[in-house]
Amino acid sequence: MNKPILLSTPHIGDRELEFVKEAFETNWIAPVGPHVDAFEQEFCQLTGASHAVAVSSGTAALHLALRLVGVEPGDEVFCSTLTFIASANPITYLGAKPVFIDSDRTSWNMNPELLAEALKHRAKKGKLPKAVVLVHLYGQSADIDPILKACNQYNIPLIEDAAEALGATYQGRYLGTFGHIGIYSFNGNKIITTSGGGMLVCDDLELVNRANFLATQARDRAPHYQHSEIGYNYRLSNILAGIGRGQLCVLSERVAARRRNFEIYYHALKNLPGIEFMPEANYGRATRWLTCLTIDPEAFGANREQVRLALIEQQIESRPVWKPLHLQPIFAECECFGGAVAEDLFAYGLCLPSGSNLKREDLERVIVQIKAVHYKTQSVFTVTEKVYLTT
Ligand SMILES: *Cc1c(COP(=O)(O)O)cnc(C)c1O
């Protein structure tokens, strides 16, 4: 029996246990402590962010970010449609409504022209959104300059959802540091993990202090427990921050390993008819969190689902590209500007196993199976193709 190959699993380095042990030995088993402070500091040094707040998840970080920029019930927030549900859920936590923006084909990320159009439309109606949530999908930078320009024109804060993009850059600078606020995730399947966790970064110290305040039940400065606002219990534990410090040490290796996965898949599969890989926009360097490709069923001979099911038979996990949020039952009533590009990418797109701990032979197994699906559908079986399947 073949061992399972999963999409993206945690990959622990050499130092995490050392930091965790230190937390135990000093009894810092709490949602605050020296590892939390150090993790935030080291995160800033690495990304170039001014201030960071470690929290319990990427979703929590986004919830805080939206609260910090003043999102309230009845507001609208613009959001990329091609993304994981967590990019939009926190909008609804605050009683606001997401309005979705389609992707462009070159980056798979928010189309800047559509955003500008949508903002213009809302400006005319006299109801601008309170924020724009910009996702850097699968670790690839969106085209930030025109997006920032559009937001600045109407004075709308940009929140970067860099959950999949820690370590990726736009024009040489780390993603998450361009917007008003940036957020990251350390969930088990992300580039680096604390098992569960997240980070919020921001240049504005006042907002950062407020994030810390809201993340610790919004406790007023008083010896007794007094509260004038609703807060949350969102701080990261000192133990998990210890894991995070260890993971930060190996971040660049993890990104390199995921980019190497992409290169191996790309060179092995790029010449198959009907296969196209997610492009890398020339303004940035992606993490290649997941290697994604699209399959044109007519040219390839099988569709995305057939390939996915054939891989499952071999104990290989792959996933369709995110189902666009404007197609989600829960957001059926929400407006979307455009939508056809994201719908196409969902219909034809597949994410391949992409963990930084995959071995070359794991990748080879995936490659051989994808080739097998294609060649099985070809009526004329040439000798060289047969040889290919067995090597
Ligand atoms: C994972 C993810 C999140 C949420 O992060 P959690 O830490 O799992 O809460 C948000 N946005 C995107 C794009 C993600 O991939």
The ligand as a Gaussian input file, in Angstrom:
#p B3LYP/6-31G(d) Opt

LIG

0 1
 C       -5.801000      30.121000       6.247000
 C       -6.374000      31.360000       5.735000
 C       -7.001000      32.283000       6.576000
 C       -7.331000      32.009000       8.015000
 O       -6.291000      31.667000       8.823000
 P       -6.568000      30.781000      10.136000
 O       -5.293000      30.901000      10.889000
 O       -6.837000      29.387000       9.667000
 O       -7.715000      31.349000      10.870000
 C       -7.422000      33.488000       6.040000
 N       -7.265000      33.776000       4.742000
 C       -6.688000      32.907000       3.888000
 C       -6.518000      33.311000       2.466000
 C       -6.243000      31.659000       4.345000
 O       -5.702000      30.802000       3.487000

